[in-house]
Amino acid sequence: MGVVWDTPADRKAEQQGNGAWLSGATLVRSRFDAVRGYDAGSGERRWEYVPPGRSAVCHARADTDASVLVLTRDGDGAPHAAKGELCATAVAIDMKNGREIWKAPLTAGESGLHPLQPSPVSVGGGVAVLLTPDELHAVDVHSGKPRWKAAVPKGCVPGRTAVAERQVVALLACGGADDPRGDRIPRDAELHAAAFAPATGALLWSAPLGGRSAVPWDARADFVSADPLIVAASASGDSDFGAYFSFDRNGRPNPPIDFSGPYGEIRREQRLTAVTDGSRLYALTRHQVRISRYVYGLTAFDLATGDLVWGGDPDDDRLDGDTGYHIQSQDGDITVLTSRHETSFLGDRDSTYSLRVLDGATGEQREVLRFPEGDDPVDTLFAYEDRFIGARYESYGARNKPFTAYERR
């Protein structure tokens, strides 16, 4: 692929507030200190939003269909170290022009609940869901006006949320009898999943996450998808063991897909890289073939049965020996960003990066495109007109170009 245009490199960023999105003809890049909008056709910067004073952006979520970005930041003008003001305000920004649409105060999270409530906002389907210690509050993403409040089942505390067009989903800490010792959640509480109607907030269903084997409330868990609802959860804490838990639209659990099996190992840092096309889960796996040698691949699972569909074989070469690091699913195709690192006899390290398009049904490789030599790796990819636009936002400690547009050569 050849480079059409580059945006200028950003200075080094902090870990928080980072993200990138394409909404219509606008590219948006969020950092801890600013949010910027770029023209997707030319790469020119169109607008910039800077938090007031010395406050910082904590998290950012986008409803790209509505062209609204909702971020959480410190209180107006507050230095980031000010107690009681951290991440205390939700702000909605028009992604077309960077103007502030509305803002709302957020309820401060309680001590000890961070594993369950790391971010108080999720967006999608025209609503923004604001998390409180006891309820979910939905507001119109365009105006900030209240839409509904949803109480969680008795004996449960709400956790992280995600929004899809057909449902709002949440993780809950439920039950338990042990002494909480000052925290609101008993130590033996377990994780449940729940779905709510996006128009009214009515509870559609709730169910234990782990089935016969309970998943403790403080396990490492996050959403892979809101519809279908898929959660990647460790067996406990930050355990290397765990599984993907998924549910159909009626809340009936599907068989779990373990993080390790005959298909290899799904490493901790790549569990949230998995994607779904609605009926299958696609995940990056690793096989250890010798003490210091690993083989990496892409594997497809059937969500309804938990069965392996294709991949999972150490001799599988559908990635041509490369290592995958990002997956996207669209219109039956699976796009995988891959890397290859080789060391010469002089000790020089040579890295190459590629884009691979596979048939989701069969895993057959359809197209391979190489990124230009020496180009910084991209974290995700957007299709725009007849081009690909690569976004960089995860390498927060280094200078890099937020966006680069590529064309086939």
Order of alpha helices (4+ residues) and beta strands (2+ residues): beta-beta-beta-beta-beta-beta-beta-beta-beta-beta-beta-beta-beta-beta-beta-beta-beta-beta-beta-beta-beta-beta-beta-beta-beta-beta-beta-beta-beta-beta-beta-beta-beta-beta
